[in-house]
Amino acid sequence: MTVYWHNRCGNKRKLYIKYSLSWTTKKYTAVVKGHKRLQTASIVSIEGGGRA
């Protein structure tokens, strides 16, 4: 699965992604300024984390 994130403000932002790998879930934190494309496994949830 691919997640596309576009941050339109001038500050870096955190993005918390929880995804599953077979029988377990993992967490990933991305710091984004501008835009970013993330390749991950099955997405469980995505949350914005505010300023980085």
PDB file of N, CA, C and O in Angstrom:
ATOM      1  N   MET A   1       0.847  -1.171   0.000  1.00  0.00           N
ATOM      2  CA  MET A   1       0.000   0.000   0.000  1.00  0.00           C
ATOM      3  C   MET A   1       0.892   1.233   0.000  1.00  0.00           C
ATOM      4  O   MET A   1       1.980   1.214   0.576  1.00  0.00           O
ATOM      5  N   THR A   2       0.445   2.284  -0.631  1.00  0.00           N
ATOM      6  CA  THR A   2       1.190   3.531  -0.703  1.00  0.00           C
ATOM      7  C   THR A   2       0.408   4.631  -0.020  1.00  0.00           C
ATOM      8  O   THR A   2      -0.797   4.765  -0.233  1.00  0.00           O
ATOM      9  N   VAL A   3       1.092   5.428   0.810  1.00  0.00           N
ATOM     10  CA  VAL A   3       0.488   6.580   1.477  1.00  0.00           C
ATOM     11  C   VAL A   3       1.123   7.827   0.880  1.00  0.00           C
ATOM     12  O   VAL A   3       2.348   7.944   0.842  1.00  0.00           O
ATOM     13  N   TYR A   4       0.299   8.760   0.414  1.00  0.00           N
ATOM     14  CA  TYR A   4       0.775  10.036  -0.085  1.00  0.00           C
ATOM     15  C   TYR A   4       0.393  11.109   0.933  1.00  0.00           C
ATOM     16  O   TYR A   4      -0.761  11.182   1.357  1.00  0.00           O
ATOM     17  N   TRP A   5       1.355  11.936   1.321  1.00  0.00           N
ATOM     18  CA  TRP A   5       1.108  12.975   2.307  1.00  0.00           C
ATOM     19  C   TRP A   5       1.614  14.278   1.732  1.00  0.00           C
ATOM     20  O   TRP A   5       2.737  14.341   1.232  1.00  0.00           O
ATOM     21  N   HIS A   6       0.805  15.315   1.795  1.00  0.00           N
ATOM     22  CA  HIS A   6       1.199  16.631   1.293  1.00  0.00           C
ATOM     23  C   HIS A   6       0.988  17.655   2.389  1.00  0.00           C
ATOM     24  O   HIS A   6      -0.144  17.895   2.809  1.00  0.00           O
ATOM     25  N   ASN A   7       2.063  18.257   2.853  1.00  0.00           N
ATOM     26  CA  ASN A   7       2.031  19.263   3.909  1.00  0.00           C
ATOM     27  C   ASN A   7       2.135  20.637   3.242  1.00  0.00           C
ATOM     28  O   ASN A   7       3.168  20.960   2.656  1.00  0.00           O
ATOM     29  N   ARG A   8       1.079  21.444   3.324  1.00  0.00           N
ATOM     30  CA  ARG A   8       1.056  22.733   2.639  1.00  0.00           C
ATOM     31  C   ARG A   8       1.595  23.882   3.476  1.00  0.00           C
ATOM     32  O   ARG A   8       1.777  24.976   2.942  1.00  0.00           O
ATOM     33  N   CYS A   9       1.856  23.686   4.752  1.00  0.00           N
ATOM     34  CA  CYS A   9       2.426  24.755   5.564  1.00  0.00           C
ATOM     35  C   CYS A   9       3.961  24.681   5.493  1.00  0.00           C
ATOM     36  O   CYS A   9       4.517  23.716   4.969  1.00  0.00           O
ATOM     37  N   GLY A  10       4.619  25.684   6.011  1.00  0.00           N
ATOM     38  CA  GLY A  10       6.077  25.751   5.911  1.00  0.00           C
ATOM     39  C   GLY A  10       6.822  24.993   6.997  1.00  0.00           C
ATOM     40  O   GLY A  10       8.051  24.933   6.967  1.00  0.00           O
ATOM     41  N   ASN A  11       6.108  24.410   7.959  1.00  0.00           N
ATOM     42  CA  ASN A  11       6.745  23.711   9.077  1.00  0.00           C
ATOM     43  C   ASN A  11       6.751  22.207   8.861  1.00  0.00           C
ATOM     44  O   ASN A  11       5.912  21.665   8.141  1.00  0.00           O
ATOM     45  N   LYS A  12       7.712  21.537   9.497  1.00  0.00           N
ATOM     46  CA  LYS A  12       7.730  20.074   9.476  1.00  0.00           C
ATOM     47  C   LYS A  12       6.610  19.548  10.362  1.00  0.00           C
ATOM     48  O   LYS A  12       6.311  20.132  11.405  1.00  0.00           O
ATOM     49  N   ARG A  13       5.993  18.452   9.950  1.00  0.00           N
ATOM     50  CA  ARG A  13       4.910  17.823  10.709  1.00  0.00           C
ATOM     51  C   ARG A  13       5.196  16.343  10.899  1.00  0.00           C
ATOM     52  O   ARG A  13       5.858  15.718  10.071  1.00  0.00           O
ATOM     53  N   LYS A  14       4.692  15.784  11.999  1.00  0.00           N
ATOM     54  CA  LYS A  14       4.816  14.351  12.253  1.00  0.00           C
ATOM     55  C   LYS A  14       3.588  13.635  11.714  1.00  0.00           C
ATOM     56  O   LYS A  14       2.479  14.169  11.735  1.00  0.00           O
ATOM     57  N   LEU A  15       3.802  12.435  11.238  1.00  0.00           N
ATOM     58  CA  LEU A  15       2.729  11.587  10.744  1.00  0.00           C
ATOM     59  C   LEU A  15       2.947  10.202  11.348  1.00  0.00           C
ATOM     60  O   LEU A  15       3.980   9.577  11.108  1.00  0.00           O
ATOM     61  N   TYR A  16       1.978   9.720  12.130  1.00  0.00           N
ATOM     62  CA  TYR A  16       2.080   8.408  12.767  1.00  0.00           C
ATOM     63  C   TYR A  16       1.296   7.394  11.948  1.00  0.00           C
ATOM     64  O   TYR A  16       0.103   7.577  11.704  1.00  0.00           O
ATOM     65  N   ILE A  17       1.954   6.337  11.527  1.00  0.00           N
ATOM     66  CA  ILE A  17       1.319   5.301  10.718  1.00  0.00           C
ATOM     67  C   ILE A  17       1.434   3.974  11.456  1.00  0.00           C
ATOM     68  O   ILE A  17       2.529   3.565  11.842  1.00  0.00           O
ATOM     69  N   LYS A  18       0.309   3.308  11.650  1.00  0.00           N
ATOM     70  CA  LYS A  18       0.298   1.972  12.242  1.00  0.00           C
ATOM     71  C   LYS A  18      -0.084   1.007  11.122  1.00  0.00           C
ATOM     72  O   LYS A  18      -1.085   1.211  10.435  1.00  0.00           O
ATOM     73  N   TYR A  19       0.715  -0.043  10.940  1.00  0.00           N
ATOM     74  CA  TYR A  19       0.468  -1.001   9.859  1.00  0.00           C
ATOM     75  C   TYR A  19       0.640  -2.417  10.367  1.00  0.00           C
ATOM     76  O   TYR A  19       1.273  -2.643  11.398  1.00  0.00           O
ATOM     77  N   SER A  20       0.078  -3.368   9.643  1.00  0.00           N
ATOM     78  CA  SER A  20       0.166  -4.760  10.085  1.00  0.00           C
ATOM     79  C   SER A  20       1.064  -5.553   9.155  1.00  0.00           C
ATOM     80  O   SER A  20       1.081  -5.356   7.940  1.00  0.00           O
ATOM     81  N   LEU A  21       1.801  -6.450   9.766  1.00  0.00           N
ATOM     82  CA  LEU A  21       2.643  -7.411   9.058  1.00  0.00           C
ATOM     83  C   LEU A  21       2.259  -8.793   9.552  1.00  0.00           C
ATOM     84  O   LEU A  21       2.660  -9.205  10.641  1.00  0.00           O
ATOM     85  N   SER A  22       1.497  -9.497   8.765  1.00  0.00           N
ATOM     86  CA  SER A  22       0.994 -10.830   9.128  1.00  0.00           C
ATOM     87  C   SER A  22       0.231 -10.780  10.443  1.00  0.00           C
ATOM     88  O   SER A  22      -0.907 -10.312  10.468  1.00  0.00           O
ATOM     89  N   TRP A  23       0.814 -11.243  11.521  1.00  0.00           N
ATOM     90  CA  TRP A  23       0.111 -11.371  12.795  1.00  0.00           C
ATOM     91  C   TRP A  23       0.432 -10.241  13.782  1.00  0.00           C
ATOM     92  O   TRP A  23      -0.087 -10.261  14.898  1.00  0.00           O
ATOM     93  N   THR A  24       1.251  -9.276  13.422  1.00  0.00           N
ATOM     94  CA  THR A  24       1.657  -8.230  14.351  1.00  0.00           C
ATOM     95  C   THR A  24       1.445  -6.846  13.742  1.00  0.00           C
ATOM     96  O   THR A  24       1.362  -6.711  12.521  1.00  0.00           O
ATOM     97  N   THR A  25       1.357  -5.815  14.589  1.00  0.00           N
ATOM     98  CA  THR A  25       1.269  -4.442  14.095  1.00  0.00           C
ATOM     99  C   THR A  25       2.551  -3.703  14.439  1.00  0.00           C
ATOM    100  O   THR A  25       3.172  -3.966  15.469  1.00  0.00           O
ATOM    101  N   LYS A  26       2.937  -2.791  13.587  1.00  0.00           N
ATOM    102  CA  LYS A  26       4.140  -1.980  13.768  1.00  0.00           C
ATOM    103  C   LYS A  26       3.748  -0.518  13.683  1.00  0.00           C
ATOM    104  O   LYS A  26       2.711  -0.181  13.114  1.00  0.00           O
ATOM    105  N   LYS A  27       4.580   0.356  14.251  1.00  0.00           N
ATOM    106  CA  LYS A  27       4.345   1.792  14.186  1.00  0.00           C
ATOM    107  C   LYS A  27       5.516   2.457  13.470  1.00  0.00           C
ATOM    108  O   LYS A  27       6.665   2.039  13.615  1.00  0.00           O
ATOM    109  N   TYR A  28       5.211   3.497  12.696  1.00  0.00           N
ATOM    110  CA  TYR A  28       6.220   4.235  11.963  1.00  0.00           C
ATOM    111  C   TYR A  28       5.910   5.712  12.117  1.00  0.00           C
ATOM    112  O   TYR A  28       4.756   6.119  11.983  1.00  0.00           O
ATOM    113  N   THR A  29       6.921   6.520  12.397  1.00  0.00           N
ATOM    114  CA  THR A  29       6.753   7.960  12.485  1.00  0.00           C
ATOM    115  C   THR A  29       7.527   8.614  11.360  1.00  0.00           C
ATOM    116  O   THR A  29       8.732   8.404  11.223  1.00  0.00           O
ATOM    117  N   ALA A  30       6.839   9.407  10.554  1.00  0.00           N
ATOM    118  CA  ALA A  30       7.469  10.131   9.458  1.00  0.00           C
ATOM    119  C   ALA A  30       7.436  11.618   9.786  1.00  0.00           C
ATOM    120  O   ALA A  30       6.424  12.126  10.270  1.00  0.00           O
ATOM    121  N   VAL A  31       8.531  12.314   9.525  1.00  0.00           N
ATOM    122  CA  VAL A  31       8.567  13.765   9.650  1.00  0.00           C
ATOM    123  C   VAL A  31       8.536  14.312   8.231  1.00  0.00           C
ATOM    124  O   VAL A  31       9.403  14.000   7.414  1.00  0.00           O
ATOM    125  N   VAL A  32       7.522  15.137   7.945  1.00  0.00           N
ATOM    126  CA  VAL A  32       7.272  15.563   6.573  1.00  0.00           C
ATOM    127  C   VAL A  32       7.274  17.080   6.463  1.00  0.00           C
ATOM    128  O   VAL A  32       6.615  17.771   7.239  1.00  0.00           O
ATOM    129  N   LYS A  33       8.013  17.583   5.503  1.00  0.00           N
ATOM    130  CA  LYS A  33       7.924  18.980   5.087  1.00  0.00           C
ATOM    131  C   LYS A  33       7.791  18.935   3.580  1.00  0.00           C
ATOM    132  O   LYS A  33       8.667  18.415   2.889  1.00  0.00           O
ATOM    133  N   GLY A  34       6.708  19.472   3.071  1.00  0.00           N
ATOM    134  CA  GLY A  34       6.431  19.351   1.642  1.00  0.00           C
ATOM    135  C   GLY A  34       5.560  18.132   1.403  1.00  0.00           C
ATOM    136  O   GLY A  34       4.451  18.053   1.931  1.00  0.00           O
ATOM    137  N   HIS A  35       6.043  17.181   0.615  1.00  0.00           N
ATOM    138  CA  HIS A  35       5.254  15.977   0.350  1.00  0.00           C
ATOM    139  C   HIS A  35       6.138  14.742   0.471  1.00  0.00           C
ATOM    140  O   HIS A  35       7.365  14.826   0.402  1.00  0.00           O
ATOM    141  N   LYS A  36       5.500  13.609   0.651  1.00  0.00           N
ATOM    142  CA  LYS A  36       6.240  12.368   0.835  1.00  0.00           C
ATOM    143  C   LYS A  36       5.382  11.205   0.371  1.00  0.00           C
ATOM    144  O   LYS A  36       4.160  11.225   0.525  1.00  0.00           O
ATOM    145  N   ARG A  37       6.020  10.198  -0.194  1.00  0.00           N
ATOM    146  CA  ARG A  37       5.349   8.966  -0.598  1.00  0.00           C
ATOM    147  C   ARG A  37       5.949   7.837   0.220  1.00  0.00           C
ATOM    148  O   ARG A  37       7.166   7.648   0.218  1.00  0.00           O
ATOM    149  N   LEU A  38       5.111   7.086   0.918  1.00  0.00           N
ATOM    150  CA  LEU A  38       5.567   6.016   1.794  1.00  0.00           C
ATOM    151  C   LEU A  38       5.035   4.674   1.309  1.00  0.00           C
ATOM    152  O   LEU A  38       3.833   4.534   1.083  1.00  0.00           O
ATOM    153  N   GLN A  39       5.901   3.695   1.147  1.00  0.00           N
ATOM    154  CA  GLN A  39       5.499   2.338   0.798  1.00  0.00           C
ATOM    155  C   GLN A  39       5.414   1.541   2.094  1.00  0.00           C
ATOM    156  O   GLN A  39       6.409   1.420   2.808  1.00  0.00           O
ATOM    157  N   THR A  40       4.250   1.000   2.407  1.00  0.00           N
ATOM    158  CA  THR A  40       4.077   0.219   3.630  1.00  0.00           C
ATOM    159  C   THR A  40       3.232  -1.013   3.355  1.00  0.00           C
ATOM    160  O   THR A  40       2.743  -1.221   2.245  1.00  0.00           O
ATOM    161  N   ALA A  41       3.074  -1.816   4.381  1.00  0.00           N
ATOM    162  CA  ALA A  41       2.202  -2.996   4.310  1.00  0.00           C
ATOM    163  C   ALA A  41       0.755  -2.534   4.514  1.00  0.00           C
ATOM    164  O   ALA A  41       0.437  -1.392   4.182  1.00  0.00           O
ATOM    165  N   SER A  42      -0.094  -3.350   5.027  1.00  0.00           N
ATOM    166  CA  SER A  42      -1.504  -3.008   5.260  1.00  0.00           C
ATOM    167  C   SER A  42      -1.632  -1.936   6.335  1.00  0.00           C
ATOM    168  O   SER A  42      -1.142  -2.114   7.450  1.00  0.00           O
ATOM    169  N   ILE A  43      -2.282  -0.834   6.010  1.00  0.00           N
ATOM    170  CA  ILE A  43      -2.442   0.283   6.925  1.00  0.00           C
ATOM    171  C   ILE A  43      -3.558  -0.008   7.918  1.00  0.00           C
ATOM    172  O   ILE A  43      -4.647  -0.432   7.532  1.00  0.00           O
ATOM    173  N   VAL A  44      -3.282   0.222   9.206  1.00  0.00           N
ATOM    174  CA  VAL A  44      -4.294   0.083  10.257  1.00  0.00           C
ATOM    175  C   VAL A  44      -4.849   1.460  10.603  1.00  0.00           C
ATOM    176  O   VAL A  44      -6.064   1.634  10.698  1.00  0.00           O
ATOM    177  N   SER A  45      -3.949   2.458  10.794  1.00  0.00           N
ATOM    178  CA  SER A  45      -4.405   3.806  11.088  1.00  0.00           C
ATOM    179  C   SER A  45      -3.327   4.820  10.725  1.00  0.00           C
ATOM    180  O   SER A  45      -2.143   4.491  10.654  1.00  0.00           O
ATOM    181  N   ILE A  46      -3.761   6.070  10.495  1.00  0.00           N
ATOM    182  CA  ILE A  46      -2.864   7.189  10.230  1.00  0.00           C
ATOM    183  C   ILE A  46      -3.340   8.360  11.071  1.00  0.00           C
ATOM    184  O   ILE A  46      -4.530   8.678  11.080  1.00  0.00           O
ATOM    185  N   GLU A  47      -2.402   9.014  11.790  1.00  0.00           N
ATOM    186  CA  GLU A  47      -2.750  10.153  12.626  1.00  0.00           C
ATOM    187  C   GLU A  47      -1.717  11.246  12.409  1.00  0.00           C
ATOM    188  O   GLU A  47      -0.531  10.970  12.233  1.00  0.00           O
ATOM    189  N   GLY A  48      -2.186  12.503  12.424  1.00  0.00           N
ATOM    190  CA  GLY A  48      -1.274  13.632  12.390  1.00  0.00           C
ATOM    191  C   GLY A  48      -0.755  13.890  13.781  1.00  0.00           C
ATOM    192  O   GLY A  48      -1.503  13.778  14.752  1.00  0.00           O
ATOM    193  N   GLY A  49       0.527  14.238  13.899  1.00  0.00           N
ATOM    194  CA  GLY A  49       1.116  14.427  15.212  1.00  0.00           C
ATOM    195  C   GLY A  49       1.517  15.859  15.522  1.00  0.00           C
ATOM    196  O   GLY A  49       2.191  16.098  16.524  1.00  0.00           O
ATOM    197  N   GLY A  50       1.127  16.814  14.697  1.00  0.00           N
ATOM    198  CA  GLY A  50       1.468  18.200  14.963  1.00  0.00           C
ATOM    199  C   GLY A  50       2.885  18.522  14.512  1.00  0.00           C
ATOM    200  O   GLY A  50       3.482  17.804  13.710  1.00  0.00           O
ATOM    201  N   ARG A  51       3.406  19.619  15.047  1.00  0.00           N
ATOM    202  CA  ARG A  51       4.742  20.066  14.661  1.00  0.00           C
ATOM    203  C   ARG A  51       5.820  19.085  15.078  1.00  0.00           C
ATOM    204  O   ARG A  51       5.726  18.436  16.120  1.00  0.00           O
ATOM    205  N   ALA A  52       6.838  18.991  14.251  1.00  0.00           N
ATOM    206  CA  ALA A  52       7.964  18.105  14.554  1.00  0.00           C
ATOM    207  C   ALA A  52       9.053  18.846  15.272  1.00  0.00           C
ATOM    208  O   ALA A  52      10.082  18.258  15.608  1.00  0.00           O
TER     209      ALA A  52
END
